[in-house]
């Protein structure tokens, strides 16, 4: 998905940047606010640093955020491939600067995106022990070995300001249920290995 003429025109406002750090800052703010409204203070600061109007800065951030969303969604990772999203007649030096800046920031942005996306609880640790459990019936009393497995699970954060909570869940297995689970886990391991070899 290439840039529209209006977005390409907005990006050329970066030609007024007096340093590469200003371009980097615009790209980083574009990533942070890619799915929401850019704060007025950020718009005003950017407009002042580029000597443009706030309305122009707003359009600039819309264009930057669009290209960043496209790169993340389509899994583009190299500067040459990012450069292909720009129109053929786009300013060559600015194209190279933007493509290089975005490619350099991508590893950090991808890591941040993965950490903050909606996800299932995550296993962070586990412990286990074998215990003897008393069992009785109408005829006699005996002891049976059981396995107690404690899973430490980290809940998914519901916001970027929240520290995920960790909770412990203890599960009891008899030898039979443990054998069944281990057999199932073995099949899962084999399937994951097969998928990994084919990619």
KOLNULO-232435 format. One record per residue: z, x, y of N, C-alpha, C in turn; residue in three letters. Coordinates in Angstrom, 1 decimal. Last residue first. Example, Ala and Ser with C-alpha at 12.3 -4.5 7.8 and 13.67 -1.06 7.14 Angstrom:
// KOLNULO-232435
    n_w    n_u    n_v   ca_w   ca_u   ca_v    c_w    c_u    c_v code
    7.1   12.8   -2.2    7.1   13.7   -1.1    7.9   12.9    0.0  SER
    7.8   13.2   -5.7    7.8   12.3   -4.5    7.8   13.2   -3.3  ALA
END
This chain:
// KOLNULO-232435
    n_w    n_u    n_v   ca_w   ca_u   ca_v    c_w    c_u    c_v code
    7.8    9.3  -23.8    7.6    9.3  -22.4    7.3   10.8  -21.9  UNK
    8.4    9.5  -26.5    7.1    8.9  -26.2    6.8    9.0  -24.7  UNK
   11.0   10.5  -26.6    9.9   11.3  -27.1    8.6   10.8  -26.7  UNK
   12.5    8.3  -25.6   12.5    9.5  -24.9   11.3   10.4  -25.3  UNK
   12.1    6.5  -27.7   11.5    6.1  -26.4   11.4    7.4  -25.6  UNK
   13.5    7.8  -29.7   12.1    7.5  -30.0   11.4    7.2  -28.6  UNK
   16.1    7.8  -28.7   15.4    9.1  -28.9   13.9    8.9  -29.1  UNK
   16.6    5.1  -28.7   16.5    5.8  -27.4   15.8    7.1  -27.6  UNK
   16.6    4.6  -31.4   15.6    4.0  -30.6   15.5    4.7  -29.3  UNK
   18.8    6.2  -32.2   17.5    6.5  -32.8   16.4    5.9  -31.9  UNK
   20.9    4.8  -30.8   20.6    6.2  -30.6   19.2    6.6  -31.0  UNK
   20.8    2.3  -32.1   20.5    2.4  -30.7   20.1    3.8  -30.3  UNK
   21.6    3.1  -34.7   20.2    2.5  -34.5   19.8    2.6  -33.0  UNK
   24.2    3.9  -34.1   23.2    4.9  -34.7   21.8    4.4  -34.5  UNK
   25.3    1.5  -33.4   25.2    2.6  -32.4   24.2    3.6  -32.8  UNK
   25.3    0.2  -35.8   24.6   -0.3  -34.7   24.3    0.7  -33.7  UNK
   27.1    1.8  -37.3   25.7    1.7  -37.8   24.8    1.2  -36.6  UNK
   29.4    1.5  -35.8   28.8    2.8  -35.8   27.3    2.8  -36.3  UNK
   29.9   -1.2  -36.3   29.6   -0.8  -34.9   28.9    0.6  -34.9  UNK
   30.4   -1.1  -39.1   29.3   -2.0  -38.6   28.9   -1.5  -37.2  UNK
   32.7    0.5  -39.1   31.4    0.9  -39.8   30.2    0.2  -39.3  UNK
   34.5   -1.1  -37.7   34.1    0.2  -37.2   32.8    0.7  -37.8  UNK
   34.8   -3.2  -39.5   34.1   -3.5  -38.2   33.7   -2.2  -37.5  UNK
   36.0   -1.7  -41.6   34.8   -2.5  -41.8   34.0   -2.7  -40.5  UNK
   38.4   -0.7  -40.6   37.3    0.2  -41.1   36.0   -0.5  -41.2  UNK
   39.0   -2.6  -37.5   39.3   -2.2  -38.9   38.2   -1.3  -39.4  UNK
   39.7   -1.9  -34.1   38.7   -1.9  -35.2   39.4   -1.7  -36.6  UNK
   40.5   -3.0  -30.9   41.0   -2.6  -32.2   39.9   -2.9  -33.3  UNK
   40.3   -1.8  -27.6   39.7   -2.6  -28.6   40.2   -2.1  -30.0  UNK
   41.3   -1.9  -24.2   41.6   -1.4  -25.6   41.1   -2.4  -26.6  UNK
   40.2   -0.9  -21.1   40.1   -2.0  -22.1   40.3   -1.4  -23.5  UNK
   41.1   -0.1  -17.8   41.1    0.3  -19.2   41.1   -0.9  -20.1  UNK
   39.2    0.3  -14.8   40.1   -0.4  -15.7   40.0    0.0  -17.1  UNK
   38.6    1.2  -11.5   38.5    1.6  -12.9   39.6    0.9  -13.7  UNK
   36.6    0.1   -8.8   37.9    0.1   -9.5   37.6    0.5  -11.0  UNK
   34.8    1.8   -6.2   34.8    1.0   -7.5   36.2    1.2   -8.2  UNK
   35.6    1.3   -2.8   35.7    2.3   -3.9   35.7    1.5   -5.2  UNK
   33.4   -0.1   -0.4   34.4   -0.3   -1.4   34.4    0.8   -2.5  UNK
   31.4    0.2    1.4   32.7    0.6    1.9   33.8    0.5    0.8  UNK
   29.2   -0.9    0.1   29.2    0.6    0.3   30.5    1.1    0.8  UNK
   30.2   -3.4   -2.2   29.7   -3.0   -0.9   29.9   -1.5   -0.8  UNK
   30.9   -3.8   -4.8   30.2   -4.9   -4.2   29.8   -4.6   -2.8  UNK
   30.6   -1.5   -7.5   31.0   -1.8   -6.2   30.2   -2.9   -5.6  UNK
   31.3   -2.2  -10.9   30.2   -2.0   -9.9   30.8   -2.3   -8.5  UNK
   34.1   -0.6  -12.5   33.4   -1.8  -12.0   32.3   -1.4  -11.0  UNK
   34.3    1.6  -15.1   34.3    1.5  -13.6   33.5    0.3  -13.2  UNK
   36.5    1.8  -17.9   35.3    1.2  -17.3   35.4    1.1  -15.8  UNK
   37.6    3.3  -20.7   37.8    3.3  -19.2   36.5    3.0  -18.5  UNK
   38.6    2.1  -23.7   37.5    2.4  -22.9   37.9    2.3  -21.4  UNK
   40.3    3.0  -26.6   40.5    2.6  -25.2   39.3    3.1  -24.3  UNK
   40.6    1.9  -29.8   39.7    2.6  -28.9   39.9    2.1  -27.5  UNK
   42.2    2.2  -32.8   42.4    1.7  -31.4   41.5    2.5  -30.5  UNK
   41.7    1.4  -36.1   41.4    2.4  -35.0   41.5    1.6  -33.7  UNK
   44.0    1.1  -38.9   43.1    0.5  -37.9   42.8    1.6  -36.8  UNK
   45.0    0.9  -42.2   44.7    1.7  -41.1   43.7    1.0  -40.2  UNK
   47.6   -1.3  -43.3   46.2   -1.1  -43.2   45.9   -0.1  -42.0  UNK
   50.2   -1.9  -45.6   49.8   -1.4  -44.3   48.3   -1.1  -44.4  UNK
   51.6   -4.9  -47.1   51.0   -3.6  -47.2   50.6   -3.2  -45.7  UNK
   53.2   -7.2  -49.2   53.1   -6.7  -47.9   52.5   -5.3  -48.0  UNK
   52.1  -10.1  -51.3   52.8   -8.8  -51.0   52.6   -8.4  -49.6  UNK
   51.5  -12.9  -51.3   51.9  -12.1  -52.5   52.6  -10.9  -52.2  UNK
   50.8  -14.0  -49.0   51.8  -14.7  -49.7   52.3  -14.0  -50.9  UNK
   50.5  -11.1  -46.9   50.0  -12.4  -47.4   51.1  -13.0  -48.2  UNK
   50.3   -8.8  -44.2   51.0   -9.5  -45.2   50.3  -10.8  -45.6  UNK
   50.2   -5.6  -42.6   49.5   -6.9  -43.0   50.2   -7.5  -44.1  UNK
   50.7   -3.4  -40.1   51.3   -4.1  -41.2   50.5   -5.4  -41.4  UNK
   48.6   -0.6  -39.3   49.0   -2.0  -39.0   49.5   -2.7  -40.2  UNK
   48.5    2.5  -38.1   48.8    1.8  -39.3   49.3    0.4  -38.9  UNK
   45.9    4.0  -36.2   47.2    3.5  -36.3   47.3    2.7  -37.6  UNK
   44.1    6.5  -34.6   44.2    5.8  -35.8   45.7    5.3  -35.9  UNK
   42.7    6.4  -31.3   43.7    6.9  -32.2   43.7    6.0  -33.4  UNK
   40.8    7.4  -28.3   41.0    6.7  -29.6   42.2    7.3  -30.4  UNK
   39.1    7.0  -25.2   40.1    7.7  -26.0   40.3    6.8  -27.3  UNK
   36.6    7.6  -22.6   37.2    6.8  -23.7   38.2    7.7  -24.5  UNK
   35.0    7.0  -19.4   35.8    7.8  -20.4   36.3    6.9  -21.5  UNK
   33.2    5.4  -18.1   33.5    6.7  -17.5   34.3    7.6  -18.5  UNK
   30.8    3.0  -18.2   31.8    3.7  -19.0   32.0    5.1  -18.4  UNK
   30.3    0.6  -15.6   29.9    1.9  -16.2   31.1    2.5  -16.9  UNK
   29.0   -2.7  -15.1   30.1   -1.8  -15.2   29.7   -0.5  -16.0  UNK
   25.6   -3.0  -13.8   26.7   -3.3  -14.7   27.9   -2.3  -14.6  UNK
   24.6   -3.2  -10.3   24.5   -2.7  -11.7   25.7   -3.2  -12.5  UNK
   22.8   -3.0   -7.4   23.6   -3.9   -8.3   23.5   -3.4   -9.7  UNK
   22.8    0.3   -5.9   22.1   -0.9   -6.4   23.1   -1.7   -7.3  UNK
   24.0    2.6   -5.2   24.4    1.4   -4.5   23.7    0.2   -4.9  UNK
   23.0    4.7   -6.7   24.4    4.5   -6.7   24.8    3.1   -6.1  UNK
   20.2    4.5   -6.1   20.7    4.2   -7.5   22.2    3.9   -7.5  UNK
   20.2    5.3   -3.4   19.7    3.9   -3.8   20.3    3.5   -5.1  UNK
   21.1    7.9   -3.5   21.9    6.9   -2.8   21.5    5.5   -3.2  UNK
   19.0    9.0   -5.0   20.4    9.1   -5.5   21.2    8.0   -4.8  UNK
   16.9    8.6   -3.1   16.9    8.0   -4.5   18.3    7.9   -5.1  UNK
   17.8   10.2   -1.0   17.6    8.8   -0.8   17.6    8.0   -2.2  UNK
   17.7   12.8   -2.1   19.0   12.2   -1.6   18.9   10.7   -1.5  UNK
   15.0   13.0   -2.7   16.0   13.1   -3.8   17.3   12.5   -3.3  UNK
   13.7   12.5   -0.1   13.6   11.6   -1.2   14.7   11.8   -2.2  UNK
   13.5   14.4    2.0   14.7   13.6    1.9   14.8   12.7    0.7  UNK
   11.1   15.6    1.5   12.3   16.4    1.5   13.5   15.6    1.3  UNK
    9.3   13.5    1.9    9.4   14.1    0.6   10.7   14.9    0.4  UNK
    9.7   13.1    4.7   10.1   12.0    3.7   10.3   12.6    2.3  UNK
    8.7   15.5    5.7   10.1   15.1    6.0   10.6   14.1    5.0  UNK
    6.0   15.5    4.8    6.9   16.5    4.4    8.4   16.2    4.6  UNK
    5.1   13.2    6.2    5.0   13.2    4.7    6.0   14.3    4.2  UNK
    5.5   14.0    8.8    6.2   12.8    8.3    6.2   12.8    6.8  UNK
    3.8   16.3    9.0    5.3   16.4    9.3    6.0   15.2    8.7  UNK
    1.3   15.3    8.4    1.9   16.3    7.5    3.4   16.4    7.7  UNK
    1.0   13.5   10.5    0.9   13.0    9.1    1.6   14.0    8.2  UNK
    1.0   15.2   12.6    2.1   14.3   12.5    2.1   13.7   11.1  UNK
   -1.5   16.6   12.1   -0.2   17.3   12.1    1.0   16.4   12.0  UNK
   -3.4   14.4   12.2   -3.2   15.3   11.0   -1.8   16.0   11.0  UNK
   -3.3   11.1   13.1   -3.0   12.5   13.6   -2.6   13.4   12.5  UNK
   -5.6    9.2   11.1   -4.2    9.4   11.6   -4.1   10.9   12.0  UNK
   -7.9    8.5    9.8   -8.0    9.0   11.2   -6.6    9.2   11.8  UNK
   -7.1    7.4    7.4   -7.8    8.6    7.4   -7.9    9.3    8.8  UNK
   -3.7    6.2    7.4   -5.1    6.0    7.6   -5.8    7.4    7.7  UNK
   -1.3    7.1    4.8   -1.7    7.0    6.2   -3.2    6.8    6.3  UNK
   -0.9    7.5    2.2   -0.6    6.2    2.7   -1.0    6.0    4.1  UNK
   -1.3   10.2    1.6   -2.4    9.3    1.4   -2.2    7.8    1.8  UNK
    1.1   11.4    2.0    0.1   11.5    3.1   -1.1   10.5    2.9  UNK
    2.3   11.1   -0.4    2.8   10.3    0.7    1.8   10.2    1.8  UNK
    0.8   13.0   -1.8    0.7   11.6   -2.2    1.2   10.6   -1.1  UNK
    1.7   15.3   -0.5    0.3   15.0   -0.5    0.1   13.5   -0.9  UNK
    4.6   15.2   -1.1    4.1   15.1    0.3    2.6   14.7    0.3  UNK
    5.6   13.3   -3.9    5.1   14.5   -3.3    4.5   14.2   -1.9  UNK
    6.5   10.8   -4.9    7.5   11.8   -4.7    6.9   13.1   -4.0  UNK
    6.6    7.3   -5.3    5.8    8.4   -4.8    6.8    9.5   -4.5  UNK
    7.5    4.8   -6.3    7.9    6.1   -7.0    7.1    7.3   -6.6  UNK
    7.2    2.5   -5.1    6.0    2.9   -5.9    6.3    4.2   -6.6  UNK
    9.6    2.2   -3.7    9.2    1.2   -4.6    8.1    1.7   -5.6  UNK
    9.6    4.5   -2.0   10.7    4.3   -3.0   10.3    3.3   -4.1  UNK
    7.3    4.1   -0.4    7.5    5.3   -1.2    8.5    5.2   -2.3  UNK
    8.0    1.6    0.8    6.8    1.8   -0.1    6.9    3.0   -1.0  UNK
   10.2    2.3    2.3   10.3    1.3    1.2    9.2    1.4    0.2  UNK
    8.9    4.1    4.0   10.0    4.6    3.2   10.2    3.6    2.0  UNK
    7.2    2.4    5.4    6.6    3.5    4.6    7.7    4.1    3.6  UNK
    9.0    0.7    6.7    8.0    0.2    5.7    7.5    1.3    4.8  UNK
   10.5    2.4    8.3   11.2    1.7    7.2   10.2    1.2    6.2  UNK
    8.4    3.0   10.2    9.1    4.1    9.3    9.8    3.5    8.1  UNK
    7.9    0.5   11.3    6.8    1.2   10.6    7.4    2.3    9.7  UNK
   10.3   -0.2   12.4    9.7   -1.1   11.4    8.7   -0.3   10.6  UNK
   10.7    1.9   14.2   11.6    1.8   13.1   11.0    0.9   12.0  UNK
    8.6    1.2   16.0    8.6    2.5   15.3    9.5    2.5   14.1  UNK
    9.5   -1.2   17.0    8.3   -1.2   16.2    8.1    0.1   15.4  UNK
   11.7   -0.2   18.4   11.9   -1.2   17.4   10.7   -1.2   16.4  UNK
   10.5    1.4   20.3   11.4    2.0   19.3   11.6    1.1   18.1  UNK
    9.3   -0.6   21.8    8.4    0.3   21.1    9.2    1.0   20.0  UNK
   11.5   -1.8   22.9   10.6   -2.6   22.0    9.7   -1.7   21.2  UNK
   12.6    0.3   24.5   13.3   -0.2   23.3   12.4   -1.0   22.3  UNK
   10.0    2.6   25.4   10.7    1.4   25.6   11.4    1.0   24.3  UNK
   10.5    6.2   25.5    9.7    5.0   25.2   10.6    3.8   25.5  UNK
   11.5    8.9   25.2   11.0    8.4   26.5   10.0    7.2   26.3  UNK
   12.7    9.7   23.0   11.3    9.8   22.9   10.6    9.3   24.2  UNK
   15.4    9.3   23.7   15.0   10.7   23.2   13.5   10.8   23.2  UNK
   15.4    6.6   24.3   15.7    7.6   25.3   15.2    9.0   24.9  UNK
   14.9    5.4   21.8   14.0    5.2   23.0   14.2    6.2   24.1  UNK
   17.2    6.3   20.4   15.8    6.8   20.0   14.8    6.6   21.2  UNK
   19.2    4.9   21.8   19.2    6.3   21.7   17.8    6.9   21.4  UNK
   18.3    2.2   21.3   18.4    2.7   22.7   18.4    4.2   22.7  UNK
   18.5    2.0   18.5   17.2    1.8   19.2   17.2    2.4   20.6  UNK
   21.2    2.5   18.2   20.3    3.4   17.5   18.9    3.3   18.2  UNK
   22.3    0.3   19.5   22.6    1.6   20.0   21.6    2.6   19.4  UNK
   21.3   -1.9   18.0   20.8   -1.7   19.3   21.1   -0.3   19.8  UNK
   20.6   -1.2   14.5   21.5   -1.4   15.6   20.9   -1.1   17.0  UNK
   18.0   -2.8   12.8   18.4   -1.5   13.3   19.4   -1.8   14.5  UNK
   18.5   -5.0   10.1   18.3   -4.8   11.5   18.8   -3.5   12.0  UNK
   17.4   -4.0    6.8   18.2   -4.8    7.8   17.8   -4.5    9.2  UNK
   16.4   -2.2    5.1   16.4   -3.6    4.7   17.1   -4.5    5.6  UNK
   16.6    0.3    6.4   15.3   -0.2    5.9   15.2   -1.6    5.5  UNK
   18.6    1.7    7.6   18.4    0.4    8.0   17.1   -0.2    7.5  UNK
   18.3    4.2    6.3   19.6    3.5    6.3   19.5    2.1    6.6  UNK
   15.6    4.9    6.9   16.1    4.7    5.5   17.4    3.9    5.5  UNK
   15.7    5.2    9.6   14.8    4.2    9.0   15.2    3.9    7.6  UNK
   17.4    7.3    9.9   17.9    6.0   10.4   17.0    4.9    9.8  UNK
   15.7    9.2    8.8   17.0    8.9    8.2   17.5    7.6    8.6  UNK
   13.6    9.2   10.7   13.3    8.9    9.3   14.6    8.5    8.5  UNK
   14.9   10.0   13.0   14.3    8.7   13.0   14.0    8.3   11.5  UNK
   15.7   12.6   12.3   16.7   11.6   12.6   16.1   10.2   12.5  UNK
   13.2   13.8   12.0   14.1   13.7   10.8   15.1   12.6   11.1  UNK
   12.4   13.7   14.7   11.6   13.0   13.6   12.4   12.8   12.4  UNK
   14.3   15.4   15.7   14.2   14.0   16.2   13.5   13.2   15.2  UNK
   13.7   17.8   14.5   15.0   17.1   14.2   15.0   15.7   14.6  UNK
   11.4   18.7   15.6   11.3   18.1   14.3   12.6   17.4   13.9  UNK
   11.3   17.8   19.1   11.7   18.7   18.0   11.5   17.9   16.7  UNK
   10.4   16.0   20.9   10.5   17.3   21.4   10.9   18.3   20.3  UNK
    8.2   13.3   20.3    9.4   14.0   19.9    9.3   15.5   20.3  UNK
    5.8   12.1   20.8    6.6   12.5   22.0    7.9   13.2   21.6  UNK
    4.8   11.5   18.4    4.2   12.6   19.0    4.9   13.1   20.2  UNK
    5.9    9.1   17.7    6.7   10.3   17.3    6.1   11.6   17.9  UNK
    4.1    7.3   18.2    5.1    7.5   19.2    5.9    8.7   18.9  UNK
    2.7    6.9   15.9    2.2    8.0   16.8    3.1    8.2   18.0  UNK
    3.8    4.7   14.7    4.2    6.0   14.3    3.8    7.1   15.2  UNK
    2.3    2.6   15.9    3.7    2.8   16.3    4.2    4.2   15.9  UNK
   -0.1    3.0   14.6    0.0    3.2   16.1    1.4    3.4   16.5  UNK
    0.6    2.3   12.0    0.1    3.6   12.3    0.2    3.9   13.8  UNK
    1.2   -0.4   12.5    2.2    0.5   12.0    1.8    1.9   12.3  UNK
   -1.4   -1.4   13.2   -0.3   -1.6   14.1    0.9   -0.6   13.8  UNK
   -2.9   -0.9   10.9   -3.2   -0.2   12.1   -2.1   -0.3   13.1  UNK
   -0.6   -0.4    8.1   -1.5   -1.3    8.9   -1.8   -0.5   10.2  UNK
   -0.6    2.0    5.4   -0.1    1.4    6.7   -1.1    0.6    7.4  UNK
   -1.1    1.0    1.9   -1.3    1.9    3.1   -0.7    1.2    4.3  UNK
    0.0    0.9   -1.2    0.0    0.0    0.0    0.0    0.9    1.2  UNK
END
